[in-house]
C-alpha cells in the first residue's frame, strides 16, 4: 500500500479488524519510510450477477423480485415468509457458487419451481402458470398432470 503522505510503497499493517457492519476490514498501517500512520479499508469486490431476460436484455439480479413472486404464489397458503426467504437464500447460494456471472431467467425460474414443488403444490402451479405463461386451460392441465405423475 502506498503511503498517502510521502508516496513510499512499503507499509506495514499494525492492526486489522472487521468493521461494525462486517462487510469490510479496517487496517491501521504505518509507513516504513516516514513512520506516519493511516487507515485503509478492504472490501470484497462484488461483481453483480446479471439476469438475461427472455427478450435478451440484461438486468442485475434482484432477490426481492423472486421473493415477491413467491409471496404472490403462496398467497392464502400455509407457507411462512421465513420459508420463502430460505428458498431465495438457497437459490442465491446456488447462483453464487456457480461461476457464471450471467444467468438466464429460465434457469432461475426452474430453480424456483423445483423448490416450490417440494413446499406447496398449489403455489407451484400458481407460479408455473405465470412463469410459463400458460395460454389456455390445456397447458394448465398438462402441468397438473405432470405433477400428479411425478407424485406416483
CORFEN-V458959 format. One record per residue. RES is the residue in three letters. OMEGA is omega in whole degrees, 0 to 359 (none if undefined). Layout:
BEGIN
res = (RES,RES)
omega = (OMEGA,OMEGA)
END
This chain:
BEGIN
res = (UNK,UNK,UNK,UNK,UNK,UNK,UNK,UNK,UNK,UNK,UNK,UNK,UNK,UNK,UNK,UNK,UNK,UNK,UNK,UNK,UNK,UNK,UNK,UNK,UNK,UNK,UNK,UNK,UNK,UNK,UNK,UNK,UNK,UNK,UNK,UNK,UNK,UNK,UNK,UNK,UNK,UNK,UNK,UNK,UNK,UNK,UNK,UNK,UNK,UNK,UNK,UNK,UNK,UNK,UNK,UNK,UNK,UNK,UNK,UNK,UNK,UNK,UNK,UNK,UNK,UNK,UNK,UNK,UNK,UNK,UNK,UNK,UNK,UNK,UNK,UNK,UNK,UNK,UNK,UNK,UNK,UNK,UNK,UNK,UNK,UNK,UNK,UNK,UNK,UNK,UNK,UNK,UNK,UNK,UNK,UNK,UNK,UNK,UNK,UNK,UNK,UNK,UNK,UNK,UNK,UNK,UNK,UNK,UNK,UNK,UNK,UNK,UNK,UNK,UNK,UNK,UNK,UNK,UNK,UNK,UNK,UNK,UNK,UNK,UNK,UNK,UNK,UNK,UNK,UNK,UNK,UNK,UNK,UNK,UNK,UNK,UNK,UNK,UNK,UNK,UNK,UNK,UNK,UNK,UNK,UNK,UNK,UNK,UNK,UNK,UNK,UNK)
omega = (181,179,180,183,184,178,179,187,181,175,177,179,180,183,180,178,178,175,181,180,179,182,176,181,178,179,175,185,177,178,181,180,185,177,180,182,177,183,173,177,179,182,178,178,182,175,183,174,181,178,178,183,183,181,179,179,181,175,179,177,181,182,182,177,180,181,179,176,178,179,178,181,183,180,180,176,183,181,183,177,178,178,179,178,178,177,181,178,179,177,179,179,181,179,182,177,176,183,180,179,177,184,177,179,180,181,180,180,179,178,179,181,179,178,181,181,181,183,184,184,179,178,178,181,177,181,181,182,178,184,182,176,179,183,183,182,181,179,177,180,178,180,179,178,177,180,180,179,177,180,184,none)
END
